[in-house]
Each structure stands twice: as structure tokens, then as C-alpha cells.
Amino acid sequence: MPSPLFQPIQLRELTLKNRIVISPLCQYSAVDGTASPWHRQHIGSFAISGAGLCILEATGVSATGRISPQCLGLYSDENEAALTDIIGDIRTYSDIPIGIQLSHAGRKGSTRPTWDLHKGHNVPDAEGGWAVEGPSAEAFAEGWRTPAALDEAGLKRVRDEFVAAAQRANRCGFDMIEIHAAHGYLLHEFCSPLTNHRNDRYGGDLKGRMRFPLEVARAMRDAFPKHKPIGVRITGEDFVEGGLNLDDAVVFARALKDIGMDYVTPSAGNVAPGMKLPKIGPGYMAHFAEKVKREAGIATMTVGMIYEPKFAEEIIASDTADMIAIGRAIMDNPRWPWHAATALGERIETPKPYARSAPQHWPAYAAIHGVTLRQGEGGMGHATRE
């Protein structure tokens, strides 16, 4: 019986060969928002992974929308040219769909890469930091920058920045976009009652708090080719008392579907200090995707410590989610989909120069070279010449 994990899925006119998606993974390796040689090898490695889709890291729609000074951006001609070049190269050796996650960090911008957090979160102006902005003039925590509350002109500017970035993404050759509305960044900040204390039409109840993210998503949908999908990473739970919960995620997902979004990825947390996390383990956020899929009627992707192929297969087979986002596991093993296919009895395309390394090709290799395969320790195949 074919593995559900390796069945195709259609998002508008984009066909994913399987349900494995490479999750956006911040690399903190750009220069003024422009992709570096590191990005070329990083994306290029994933392009031959056999995954159904690769989504690039959270990419700032403006310089002030980046998380760190080293984060990728798509707001300048230089940014656009570098990504166009990388995508063009990939097309010469891989047909994997490539997407990009567009983001604005909001009050969590101007922070250091993960490996420099021992120096403190905020980057001083003298080291390339900047003034941050958000729905309300409240800092993330003590010692963080206090954001300027966006006024009507600021909201229009940010909305236009998302639209311009979407248009650049299309010119770069990206097959789809994911909008980042989770993890405590700007669009999530608008949605959450923990961070949005406005008294205008963009604050108040959930409908008001969702208004700006929905305006952004609608404007991006209008500006991006109709045949290309757009998804949204949302939050399933803030994990802080008084914050967003899973019922709110269903309402938001339903509204996103109504304006033409094609899937959502319910993630969680990181909008405010004091999180009380549940027991963390493989698939600990899968139930978010299941409830949203069932009650909002939109395709879902799930994420969260999914390492084992059989477990990933079970999530798809049980209709818990439509796609699996793999992050740390695929950084650790960029050929994760190859090994998943072997474990689940499937065959997957591999680049011709690497084909002889894939277990599915070992029998043919053995026949050509006159060897017999035997099983070795740890399940690895070993060849002995007859």
C-alpha cells in the first residue's frame, strides 16, 4: 500500500510530489538582507533532498522588519537579484518547488543571532540596530526596545512593504509564499490580546485584532499570481494566560481561507514572556492542525519535533494534517526524505550523481558490479563481491 506521506498534494496549480515540507529555518547569514554564499549551499542542499517543498527562512519585508541585522530580506534590488540568481541555479538541477516566508519582526526586531544571545538580545544602534515598531508601545520584556505604535500611515507603509515583497518574490521565481503571523512577530502581535492594546479599529476584540493581518494577506493575494499558493503560519496557542487559544486559531484560519489563503501552519508561543509550555515531544502541536483542519475547512501543515518517518506518515494517514514541516531534523540530515522513503517502502527521485548512495538503488548497483548485498549492523547494507 502506498505511503500517505509520499502521496502528492495540490495547492492551486502547484503540485507537491509528497507531503514533506522543509520548514523556514533562519540562518542569520545575510548581509544587508542579501543572501550570501552560505544561503546558496544551504538552499541548494535542500533542493536535492527529495522533499515536496522547501520554504526559505523568515525574510524581512523591510530593513526594520528583519529579526536581526544578519537576517534575509526582500526589500531591495540587491536582495531580489541575489535570490533570483540562487533560484535560477536551482532550476538547472532540481524541480523542487521553492517558497519563501515573508515576515515583519515587529517589536522583536533588532535582536542578535541565536549564537550571540549571551551578549543580550538587543542590538545597539552603534552595531547596526534600529528603532522597532508594533501594534502598541510596549516592549517584549525588560531591557528590550520599546516599539513605536504604528499609526494609520505606518500601517499602510507596512502593508505596502508586504505587497512589494510578494511582487519581488514572484519576480525571483518563487513558487509560493508563506506569511509569518506567529512566534511573536508583527502580525501575531496584532492578533494577540497580550500585545495589542489599541483602541482603534485594529484593536479590541478578536475581529478587530485580526483586521490588519487580514488586510495584509488580502493585499498580498491580490498582488501575487492567482495560480501560485499563499499559506500562513499562525499561532495555535500563546501559552500565556489571557493569550490566544486554539478556538481563536480556528476563527483566524477560517477568515484566512475566506480571503484566499491556501493553508495554515499552526505553531505556538513566543509572543510574550511567562510561557507555560505543555509536555514537549514529537508532534506536540499536531492537534492544533487537526482541529483547525476539521473546523475551519482549510489545508494544514503541522510542525514540532517530528523526527521519525513512521510518525510523520501516521499524522498524514490519520488526516491530522495535510503536510509535515521538518526543521531541525532536516538540518541534521539533509537527506531525511530519502531515508523516510526507504523506511516506508517508497521510491523517491534522487539526483543522478548521488543515485548510487540511495538504498533504493543498491540492488541495481550490486548487479552491475557483480556483488551480493548482505545486511550489516544497524540495518546498513554491505556489499561483498561474489
C-alpha positions in Angstrom: 0.0 0.0 0.0 1.5 3.4 -0.9 2.6 5.6 1.9 0.3 8.6 2.5 3.5 10.6 3.3 4.6 10.2 -0.3 1.3 11.0 -2.0 1.0 14.3 -3.9 -1.0 17.3 -2.8 -2.3 20.1 -5.0 -2.2 23.8 -3.8 -3.8 25.8 -6.6 -1.7 24.9 -9.7 1.3 23.8 -7.6 1.7 20.1 -7.2 3.9 18.8 -4.3 5.2 15.3 -5.0 4.9 14.4 -1.4 3.8 15.8 2.0 7.2 16.6 3.3 7.9 20.4 3.6 11.2 21.9 4.7 10.3 24.4 7.3 11.6 28.0 7.2 14.9 28.0 9.0 16.6 31.3 10.0 20.3 31.3 9.1 21.4 34.7 10.3 23.9 34.8 7.4 22.7 37.6 5.1 24.5 41.0 4.5 22.1 44.0 4.5 19.3 41.5 3.8 21.1 40.0 0.8 21.7 36.2 0.5 25.3 35.1 0.9 27.2 32.1 -0.3 26.0 30.3 2.8 22.4 30.6 1.5 23.4 29.1 -1.8 24.7 25.9 -0.3 22.0 25.8 2.3 19.1 26.1 -0.2 21.0 24.0 -2.8 21.4 21.1 -0.4 17.7 21.1 0.4 16.8 21.4 -3.3 18.1 17.8 -3.8 16.6 16.4 -0.6 13.5 14.9 -2.2 11.1 17.0 -0.1 7.8 18.1 -1.7 8.5 21.8 -0.9 11.3 23.9 0.5 10.4 27.2 2.2 13.1 29.8 2.8 13.6 31.4 6.2 11.7 34.3 7.7 12.5 37.1 5.3 12.1 40.7 6.2 9.8 42.8 4.0 11.8 45.8 5.1 15.1 46.5 6.8 13.3 47.3 10.1 11.2 44.2 9.6 14.2 41.8 10.0 14.7 39.9 13.2 18.5 40.5 13.2 20.9 42.6 11.1 22.0 39.2 9.6 18.5 38.2 8.6 17.4 37.7 5.0 15.4 40.5 3.4 13.4 41.1 0.2 13.1 44.8 0.1 15.9 46.0 -2.2 17.0 45.3 -5.7 20.2 43.7 -4.3 18.1 41.3 -2.2 16.0 40.4 -5.2 18.9 39.9 -7.5 20.7 37.5 -5.1 17.7 35.3 -4.6 16.8 35.4 -8.3 20.3 34.1 -9.0 20.1 31.3 -6.5 16.6 30.2 -7.6 17.8 30.3 -11.2 20.7 28.0 -10.4 18.5 25.5 -8.6 16.2 25.3 -11.6 19.0 23.8 -13.6 19.3 20.7 -11.4 16.1 20.4 -9.4 12.4 20.7 -9.9 11.6 21.1 -6.2 9.1 23.9 -5.6 10.7 26.7 -3.6 8.7 29.1 -1.4 9.6 32.0 0.9 8.3 33.0 4.2 7.7 36.8 4.3 7.8 38.4 7.7 8.0 41.6 9.8 9.6 41.1 13.2 7.7 43.9 14.9 8.8 44.6 18.4 11.1 41.6 18.3 13.3 43.1 15.6 16.9 44.4 16.0 17.9 41.4 18.0 21.0 39.2 17.9 21.5 35.9 16.2 20.9 32.9 18.4 24.6 32.3 18.9 25.2 35.8 20.2 22.3 36.0 22.7 24.8 35.8 25.6 25.6 39.5 24.7 21.9 40.4 25.3 19.0 40.3 22.9 19.0 43.9 21.6 21.5 45.2 19.0 22.6 48.7 19.8 22.4 51.4 17.1 26.2 51.5 17.0 26.2 47.9 16.0 23.6 48.2 13.3 20.4 48.1 15.4 17.2 50.1 14.7 14.0 51.5 16.2 11.3 48.9 16.2 7.5 49.1 15.7 4.4 47.2 16.8 0.7 47.5 17.4 1.3 49.1 20.8 4.2 50.9 22.5 5.1 48.0 24.8 8.4 46.2 24.9 8.7 42.4 24.8 10.4 42.4 28.1 12.6 44.5 30.4 15.7 45.6 28.5 14.2 45.2 25.1 13.5 48.2 22.8 10.1 49.8 23.2 8.3 49.8 19.8 6.6 52.8 18.3 2.9 52.1 17.9 2.0 52.1 14.2 -0.4 54.8 13.1 -2.6 54.7 10.0 0.3 55.9 7.8 2.6 53.3 9.3 0.1 50.5 8.8 -0.3 51.5 5.1 3.5 51.5 4.8 3.9 48.1 6.3 1.0 46.7 4.2 2.7 48.1 1.1 6.0 46.5 2.1 4.4 43.1 2.3 2.9 43.6 -1.1 6.2 44.8 -2.7 8.0 41.8 -1.2 5.4 39.5 -2.6 5.9 41.0 -6.0 9.6 40.7 -5.7 9.2 37.0 -4.6 7.3 36.4 -7.8 10.0 38.0 -10.0 12.6 35.9 -8.2 10.8 32.8 -9.3 9.4 31.6 -6.0 6.5 29.1 -6.4 4.6 30.2 -3.3 4.7 32.4 -0.3 4.1 31.7 3.4 3.1 34.8 5.5 4.6 34.7 9.0 1.9 35.5 11.5 3.2 33.6 14.5 6.1 33.5 17.0 5.5 36.9 18.4 6.3 38.8 15.2 4.3 41.8 14.0 1.2 40.1 12.5 0.9 37.8 15.5 1.4 40.9 17.8 -1.7 42.4 16.2 -3.7 39.2 16.8 -2.8 38.6 20.4 -4.6 40.4 23.2 -1.3 40.2 25.1 0.4 42.6 22.7 -2.4 44.6 21.1 -3.9 47.2 23.3 -5.1 49.6 20.7 -8.4 51.4 21.0 -9.0 51.9 17.2 -10.5 49.5 14.7 -7.3 47.4 14.7 -7.6 46.5 18.4 -10.3 45.4 20.8 -11.9 42.1 20.2 -10.6 39.3 18.1 -12.2 40.6 14.9 -10.5 44.0 15.4 -7.2 42.4 16.2 -7.3 40.2 13.1 -8.1 43.1 10.9 -4.6 44.3 10.0 -3.2 40.8 9.4 -6.2 40.0 7.1 -5.7 43.3 5.2 -2.0 42.4 4.7 -2.9 38.8 3.5 -5.7 40.1 1.2 -3.4 42.7 -0.4 -0.7 40.1 -0.9 -3.2 37.7 -2.5 -4.3 40.4 -4.9 -0.6 41.2 -5.8 0.6 37.6 -6.2 -0.2 35.5 -9.3 -3.5 33.7 -8.8 -2.1 30.3 -9.8 0.5 30.4 -7.0 -0.5 29.5 -3.4 -0.1 31.5 -0.3 -0.1 30.0 3.2 0.1 31.5 6.6 1.9 30.4 9.8 -0.4 31.2 12.7 -0.4 30.5 16.4 -2.5 27.8 17.9 -1.8 28.8 21.5 0.1 31.7 23.1 0.8 29.5 26.2 0.3 32.6 28.4 -2.8 33.2 30.4 -5.1 35.6 28.6 -3.5 35.0 25.3 -4.7 33.4 22.0 -6.0 29.9 22.2 -6.9 27.2 19.7 -10.5 28.4 19.3 -9.1 31.8 18.2 -6.8 30.0 15.7 -9.9 28.3 14.1 -11.6 31.7 13.7 -8.5 33.3 12.2 -7.9 30.3 9.9 -11.5 30.4 8.7 -11.1 34.1 7.9 -7.8 33.5 6.1 -9.5 30.8 4.0 -12.3 33.2 3.1 -9.8 35.7 1.6 -8.0 33.1 -0.5 -5.2 31.6 1.7 -4.4 28.1 0.8 -3.2 26.5 4.0 -2.2 27.4 7.5 0.6 26.1 9.8 -0.5 26.4 13.4 2.6 26.9 15.6 2.7 28.3 19.1 4.1 30.6 21.7 6.9 33.2 21.8 4.7 36.3 21.9 5.3 37.3 25.5 7.4 36.2 28.5 6.0 33.8 31.0 5.0 30.9 28.7 3.8 27.8 30.4 4.6 25.1 27.9 2.8 21.7 27.9 4.8 18.5 27.8 7.1 18.8 24.8 7.6 15.9 22.5 7.3 14.7 18.9 4.2 16.2 17.3 3.1 18.2 20.3 1.4 20.7 18.1 -0.2 18.3 15.7 -3.6 18.6 17.5 -3.6 22.3 16.5 -3.5 21.4 12.9 -6.2 18.7 13.3 -8.7 21.0 15.0 -8.1 23.8 12.5 -8.3 21.5 9.5 -11.6 20.0 10.8 -13.3 23.1 11.9 -12.0 25.8 9.5 -12.0 23.6 6.5 -8.6 24.6 5.3 -5.5 22.6 4.5 -3.0 22.4 7.3 0.7 21.8 7.8 2.0 20.7 11.2 5.4 21.2 12.8 7.1 20.4 16.0 9.8 17.8 16.7 8.8 15.4 14.0 11.8 13.2 13.5 10.6 9.7 12.7 9.2 8.8 9.2 6.7 6.4 10.6 5.3 9.0 12.9 5.1 11.6 10.1 3.3 9.0 8.0 0.8 8.4 10.8 0.0 12.1 11.0 -0.9 12.2 7.3 -2.7 8.8 7.4 -4.9 9.8 10.3 -5.9 13.1 8.5 -4.4 15.1 11.4 -2.7 17.4 8.9 -2.1 17.6 5.2 1.6 18.3 5.2 4.5 17.8 7.6 7.1 20.6 8.2 10.5 19.3 9.0 13.0 21.7 10.5 15.8 20.6 12.9 15.6 17.0 11.7 16.4 18.0 8.1 19.2 20.4 9.2 20.7 17.4 11.0 20.0 15.1 8.0 19.5 16.9 4.7 18.6 13.6 3.1 15.8 12.9 5.5 13.2 12.3 2.7 15.4 9.7 1.1 15.7 7.8 4.3 12.0 8.2 5.0 11.2 6.8 1.6 13.3 3.7 2.3 11.9 3.2 5.7 8.3 3.4 4.4 8.9 1.2 1.3 8.7 4.0 -1.2 11.0 5.1 -4.1 12.0 8.7 -4.5 13.9 10.5 -7.2 17.5 11.2 -6.4 20.0 13.3 -8.5 21.9 11.1 -10.9 25.3 12.0 -9.4 24.1 10.8 -6.0 21.8 8.0 -7.1 24.3 5.2 -6.1 24.2 6.5 -2.5 20.5 5.9 -2.1 19.5 2.5 -0.6 16.7 2.0 -3.2 19.4 1.9 -5.9 21.8 -0.6 -4.1 20.3 -3.7 -5.7 20.9 -2.4 -9.2 24.4 -1.1 -8.3 25.2 -4.6 -6.9 24.0 -6.3 -10.0 26.1 -4.1 -12.3 29.3 -4.7 -10.2 28.7 -8.3 -9.5 28.3 -8.1 -5.8 25.8 -9.6 -3.3 24.1 -7.4 -0.7 24.1 -8.6 2.9 22.6 -7.0 5.9 25.0 -5.4 8.4 24.9 -3.8 11.8 22.4 -1.1 12.2 20.5 -2.2 9.1 23.1 -0.8 6.7 23.6 -2.8 3.6 27.1 -4.1 2.8 28.3 -5.4 -0.5 30.6 -8.4 -0.9 31.9 -9.5 -4.3 30.9 -13.0 -5.3 
